[in-house]
Amino acid sequence: MTKTLFLAVAAGCLSFLPLPAAAQDADQPTQDWAVHGQATFVVQGVGGFASPYRGTNSLAPKQAKETVDATLFLGVHPWAGGEIWANPEIDQGFGLSNTLGVAGFPSAEAYKVGRSNPYFRLQRLFFRQTIGLGGGRENIAPAANQLGGTRDGNRVVITAGKFGVGDVFDTNAYAHDPRSDFLNWAAVDAGTFDYAADAWGYSTGVAVEYYCGAWTLRVGAFNLSKVPNGETLERDFSQFQLDAEIEHRHSIAGHPGAVRVTLFRNHGRFSRYDDALARAAVTGEPIDLALTRRPMTRIGVHFNLEQELTGNFGVFARAGIADGAIEPYDFTDIDRTAQIGAMLHGAGWGRKDDRIGLALIANGISAEHRRYLASGGIGVLVGDGKLPDAGAEEIAELFYVLHVAPAFEATVDAQHIANPGYNRERGPANVLALRLHAAF
């Protein structure tokens, strides 16, 4: 059905696409090069909560951690329609409990690799080619990883190299950037979207986008990490992810909105939870997913909505499900998720660039996943050693962004996490954060 829908939309667009013009006058010239930068500091702490026991991947009470990252966005315009971008970055710090203990982890600024001393990473190195297909011209504002200029409304965009799957797929105007909106992992992306990534959230691959009127079709292929949740990516697509997304943009009473449906298909060496449990029952050895991994496929799908309701107020929602019989690979331990939220800009109280955001999130796992964790299994982020009373992980996040200066913002963020790691015997955990963000 999804394939039929993709083909129908593509055929409909092709039937009325104008032929590309030999040359078109741009409303503004494309930048030849650009340099942008950002720096983000987050300090996050959790108070005391019920913690009758702890496992390898448990969230510990009464702690505070900080993270820092500083990034340059270096871009050039080497040929017509082309862009090349490099993002060198310096990182430092740790997430709470070394980024463990909650499937919807409270800081997407905390990588799965924490270090006390600053270290260098080249997080992105990619090229983007835009092929105009007519449909009118639109201006592009200069931004990080986007040269200013103009482009055709109808176009094909090819991105290849090292970048984030989330740079192209599952975007949302209100909940997608932990440096400026929500911090929780399950708010900035659908929790079930087990997107290909190294431990820092980036992959190598290619994405193709086809824009036609109000529709966009996206497909992509990316390398998975060599081992689940690993630091090193495959280089030959021997373990890979395929993504497909359809987006429709619309206007309701003059207010823009968008609806997206995203599918992923991961293929690699994964384990079924019940296979690992059966082996442990026979051998008497501890449960170890690595011992029952074999080539297989894991799939998932999610829905993503954003809608402006007034000039200063908008809402968003996501809902998703993934195959809960097979272990997640590169993101987090969530087999089904739902979120709803809203963002309000501060024009009503004379602070038009300030923002208040609220998100409510519910994450769940399959029966097989529950059995695995209850038997002492360890997941990507969670694993208390036992799970006698499993329940949905329920998260509420509220933030206020204070626009201090044109290049500087300060955010106060609060999260309430019920049943962290799906464990009714733990929590609830209340997490507070201060985020400072500068960009040019």
Residue pairs with C-beta under 8 A, 6 or more apart in sequence:
2 244
2 246
2 261
2 263
5 246
6 217
6 244
6 246
9 212
9 215
9 217
9 246
10 210
10 212
10 217
13 154
13 210
13 212
13 213
13 215
14 212
17 133
17 134
17 135
17 154
17 212
18 133
18 134
18 135
18 154
19 134
20 131
20 132
20 133
20 134
20 152
21 134
24 132
24 137
24 152
26 137
26 149
26 150
27 137
27 139
27 150
28 139
28 148
28 149
28 150
29 149
30 77
30 147
30 148
30 149
30 150
31 75
31 77
31 142
31 147
31 148
31 149
32 76
32 77
33 75
33 76
33 77
34 73
34 74
34 75
34 142
34 147
34 148
35 72
35 73
35 74
35 75
36 72
36 73
36 75
36 142
36 143
36 144
36 145
36 439
36 440
37 70
37 71
37 72
37 73
37 439
37 440
38 70
38 71
38 73
38 144
38 179
38 437
38 438
38 439
38 440
39 68
39 69
39 70
39 71
39 437
39 438
39 439
40 67
40 68
40 69
40 70
40 109
40 179
40 435
40 436
40 437
40 438
41 66
41 67
41 68
41 435
41 436
41 437
42 66
42 67
42 68
42 93
42 107
42 109
42 110
42 183
42 433
42 434
42 435
42 436
43 64
43 65
43 66
43 433
43 434
44 64
44 65
44 66
44 67
44 95
44 96
44 106
44 107
44 110
44 183
44 413
44 431
44 432
44 433
44 434
45 63
45 64
45 65
45 96
45 431
45 432
45 433
46 59
46 61
46 62
46 63
46 64
46 96
46 106
46 429
46 430
46 431
46 432
47 61
47 62
47 429
47 430
48 61
48 62
49 61
49 426
49 427
49 428
49 429
49 430
50 425
50 426
50 427
51 58
51 60
51 61
51 426
52 425
52 426
53 384
53 385
53 386
53 425
54 60
54 384
54 385
55 376
55 378
55 383
55 384
55 385
55 386
56 100
56 378
56 383
56 385
57 100
57 101
57 378
57 379
57 381
57 382
57 383
57 384
57 421
58 97
58 100
58 101
58 383
58 384
58 385
58 421
58 426
59 96
59 97
59 100
59 101
59 102
59 420
59 421
59 426
59 429
60 96
60 97
60 101
61 429
63 96
63 97
65 93
65 94
65 95
65 96
65 110
66 93
66 94
67 91
67 92
67 93
67 94
67 95
67 107
67 109
67 110
67 111
68 90
68 91
68 92
68 93
68 118
69 89
69 90
69 91
69 92
69 109
70 89
70 90
71 87
71 88
71 89
71 90
71 123
72 86
72 87
72 88
72 89
73 85
73 87
73 144
73 145
74 85
74 86
74 87
74 88
75 83
75 84
75 85
75 86
75 145
75 146
75 147
76 83
76 84
77 83
77 147
78 84
81 129
81 130
81 131
81 132
82 127
82 128
82 129
82 130
83 127
83 128
83 129
83 130
83 146
83 147
84 126
84 127
84 128
85 124
85 125
85 126
85 127
85 128
85 145
86 122
86 124
86 125
87 122
87 123
87 124
87 125
87 145
88 120
88 121
88 122
88 123
89 120
89 121
89 122
89 123
90 118
90 119
90 120
90 121
91 111
91 115
91 118
91 119
91 121
91 200
92 115
92 116
92 117
92 118
92 119
93 110
93 114
93 115
94 110
94 114
94 115
94 116
95 105
95 106
95 107
95 110
95 111
95 114
96 105
96 106
96 107
96 110
96 431
98 114
99 105
99 107
99 110
99 111
99 112
99 114
99 381
100 381
100 382
101 381
101 382
101 420
101 421
102 381
102 382
102 393
102 417
102 420
102 421
102 429
103 186
103 191
103 332
103 333
103 334
103 363
103 365
103 379
103 381
103 382
103 393
103 421
103 422
104 184
104 185
104 186
104 187
104 191
104 332
104 334
104 361
104 363
104 393
104 395
104 417
105 184
105 185
105 332
105 381
106 183
106 184
106 185
106 395
106 397
106 415
106 417
106 431
106 433
107 178
107 183
107 184
107 185
107 433
108 178
108 182
108 183
108 184
108 185
108 188
109 178
109 179
109 183
109 435
111 199
111 200
111 201
112 199
112 200
112 229
113 199
113 200
113 231
121 200
122 162
123 162
123 200
123 202
124 145
124 161
124 162
124 163
124 164
124 167
124 202
125 161
125 162
126 159
126 160
126 161
126 162
126 163
127 159
127 160
127 161
128 157
128 158
128 159
129 157
129 158
130 151
130 155
130 156
130 157
131 155
131 156
131 157
131 158
132 151
132 152
132 154
132 155
133 152
133 154
133 155
133 156
133 212
134 152
134 153
134 154
135 152
135 153
135 154
135 155
135 211
135 212
135 213
136 152
136 153
137 150
137 151
137 152
137 153
138 150
138 151
138 152
138 153
139 149
139 150
140 146
140 147
140 148
140 149
140 150
140 151
141 148
142 148
144 439
145 167
153 211
153 213
154 211
154 212
154 213
155 210
155 211
156 208
156 209
156 210
156 211
157 208
157 209
157 211
158 206
158 207
158 208
158 209
159 167
159 168
159 206
159 207
159 208
159 209
160 205
160 206
160 207
161 204
162 202
162 203
162 204
163 202
163 203
164 197
164 201
164 202
164 203
165 195
165 196
165 197
165 203
165 205
165 220
165 222
165 241
165 243
166 176
166 188
166 189
166 195
166 201
168 207
168 209
168 218
168 220
169 193
169 195
169 207
169 218
169 220
169 243
169 245
169 262
170 176
170 189
170 190
170 193
170 195
170 245
170 260
170 262
170 302
170 304
170 318
171 260
172 304
172 306
172 316
172 318
173 258
173 306
173 308
173 314
173 316
174 181
174 306
174 314
174 315
174 316
174 341
174 342
174 343
174 357
175 181
175 182
175 187
175 188
175 316
175 318
175 339
175 341
175 343
175 357
175 359
176 188
176 189
177 188
178 188
179 435
179 437
179 439
180 401
180 409
180 437
181 188
181 343
181 355
181 357
181 399
181 401
182 188
182 341
182 357
182 359
182 397
182 399
183 397
183 399
183 413
183 415
183 433
183 435
184 359
184 361
184 395
184 397
184 415
185 191
185 331
185 332
186 332
186 334
186 337
186 339
186 361
186 363
186 395
187 339
187 341
187 359
187 361
187 395
187 397
189 195
189 331
190 262
190 302
190 304
190 318
190 319
190 320
190 337
190 339
191 320
191 331
191 332
191 334
191 337
191 339
191 361
191 363
192 300
192 302
192 320
192 321
192 322
192 334
192 335
192 336
192 337
193 262
193 264
193 300
193 302
193 320
193 322
193 331
194 264
194 266
194 298
194 300
194 322
194 328
194 329
194 330
194 331
194 332
195 203
195 222
195 241
195 243
195 264
195 330
195 331
196 203
196 205
196 222
196 223
196 224
196 225
196 240
196 241
196 266
196 330
197 203
197 225
197 330
197 331
198 225
198 230
198 231
198 232
198 233
198 330
199 225
199 229
199 230
199 231
203 222
203 223
203 224
203 233
203 241
204 222
204 223
204 233
204 235
205 220
205 221
205 222
205 223
205 240
205 241
206 220
206 221
207 218
207 219
207 220
207 243
208 218
208 219
208 220
209 216
209 217
209 218
210 216
210 217
210 218
214 248
214 249
214 250
215 246
215 247
215 248
215 249
216 245
216 246
216 247
216 249
217 244
217 245
217 246
217 247
218 243
218 244
218 245
218 246
218 247
219 242
219 243
219 244
219 245
220 241
220 242
220 243
220 244
221 237
221 240
221 241
221 242
221 243
222 240
222 241
222 243
223 233
223 234
223 235
223 236
223 237
223 239
223 240
223 241
224 233
224 234
224 239
224 240
224 241
224 266
224 268
224 329
224 330
225 231
225 232
225 233
225 234
225 239
225 329
225 330
226 232
226 233
226 234
226 239
227 290
228 270
228 289
228 327
228 328
228 329
228 330
228 380
229 329
229 330
229 380
234 240
238 268
239 266
239 267
239 268
239 269
240 266
240 267
240 268
241 264
241 265
241 266
241 267
242 264
242 265
242 267
243 262
243 263
243 264
243 265
244 262
244 263
245 260
245 261
245 262
245 263
246 260
246 261
247 258
247 259
247 260
248 258
248 259
248 260
249 256
249 257
249 258
250 256
250 257
250 258
250 259
251 257
252 307
255 307
255 308
255 309
255 310
255 311
256 308
257 305
257 306
257 307
257 308
258 305
258 306
258 307
259 303
259 304
259 305
260 303
260 304
260 305
261 301
261 302
261 303
261 304
262 301
262 302
262 304
263 299
263 300
263 301
264 299
264 300
264 301
264 322
265 297
265 298
265 299
266 297
266 298
266 299
266 329
267 295
267 296
267 297
268 295
268 296
268 329
269 293
269 294
269 295
269 296
270 293
270 294
270 296
270 298
270 326
270 327
270 329
271 289
271 290
271 291
271 292
271 293
271 294
271 326
271 327
272 292
272 296
272 325
272 326
272 327
272 368
273 289
273 325
273 326
273 327
273 366
273 368
273 369
273 371
273 372
273 377
274 325
274 368
274 371
275 292
276 287
276 288
276 289
276 291
276 292
276 372
276 377
277 287
277 371
277 372
277 375
277 377
279 285
279 291
279 292
280 286
280 287
280 288
280 375
286 376
287 372
287 375
287 376
287 377
289 327
289 377
296 326
298 322
298 323
298 326
298 327
298 328
298 329
299 322
299 323
300 320
300 321
300 322
300 323
301 320
301 321
301 322
302 318
302 319
302 320
302 321
302 337
303 317
303 318
303 319
303 320
304 316
304 317
304 318
305 315
305 316
305 317
305 318
306 314
306 315
306 316
307 314
307 315
307 316
308 314
309 315
311 347
312 344
312 345
312 346
312 347
312 348
312 352
313 342
313 343
313 344
313 345
314 342
314 343
315 340
315 341
315 342
315 343
316 339
316 340
316 341
316 342
316 343
317 338
317 339
317 340
317 341
318 337
318 338
318 339
319 337
319 338
319 339
320 336
320 337
320 338
321 335
321 336
321 337
322 328
322 334
322 335
322 336
323 335
324 335
324 336
324 365
324 366
324 367
324 368
324 369
325 366
325 368
327 379
327 380
328 334
328 335
328 379
328 380
331 380
332 380
332 381
333 365
333 369
333 379
333 380
333 381
333 382
334 363
334 364
334 365
334 393
335 364
335 365
335 366
335 369
336 363
336 364
336 365
336 366
337 361
337 362
337 363
337 364
338 361
338 362
339 359
339 360
339 361
339 362
340 359
340 360
341 357
341 358
341 359
341 360
342 357
342 358
343 355
343 356
343 357
343 358
344 355
344 356
344 357
345 352
345 353
345 354
345 355
346 352
346 353
346 354
346 355
346 356
351 402
351 403
353 403
354 400
354 401
354 402
354 403
355 399
355 400
355 401
356 398
356 399
356 400
356 401
357 397
357 398
357 399
357 401
358 396
358 397
358 398
359 395
359 396
359 397
360 395
360 396
361 394
361 395
361 396
361 397
362 392
362 393
362 394
362 395
363 392
363 393
363 394
363 395
363 422
364 392
364 393
364 422
365 373
365 390
365 422
369 379
370 387
370 390
370 422
372 379
373 379
373 382
373 383
373 384
373 387
373 390
373 421
373 422
374 386
374 387
374 388
374 390
375 386
376 383
376 385
376 386
377 383
381 421
382 420
382 421
382 422
383 421
384 421
384 423
384 426
387 421
387 422
387 423
388 425
389 423
389 424
389 425
390 422
390 423
390 424
391 418
391 419
391 422
391 423
391 424
392 419
392 422
393 417
393 418
393 419
393 420
393 421
393 422
394 417
394 418
394 419
395 415
395 416
395 417
395 418
396 415
396 416
397 413
397 414
397 415
398 413
398 414
398 415
399 411
399 412
399 413
399 414
400 411
400 412
401 409
401 410
401 411
402 409
402 410
402 411
402 412
403 409
404 410
407 438
407 439
407 440
408 436
408 437
408 438
409 436
409 437
409 438
410 434
410 435
410 436
410 437
411 433
411 434
411 435
411 436
411 437
412 432
412 433
412 434
413 432
413 433
413 434
413 435
414 430
414 431
414 432
414 433
415 430
415 431
415 432
415 433
416 428
416 429
416 430
416 431
417 427
417 428
417 429
417 430
417 431
418 427
418 428
419 426
419 427
419 428
420 426
420 427
420 428
420 429
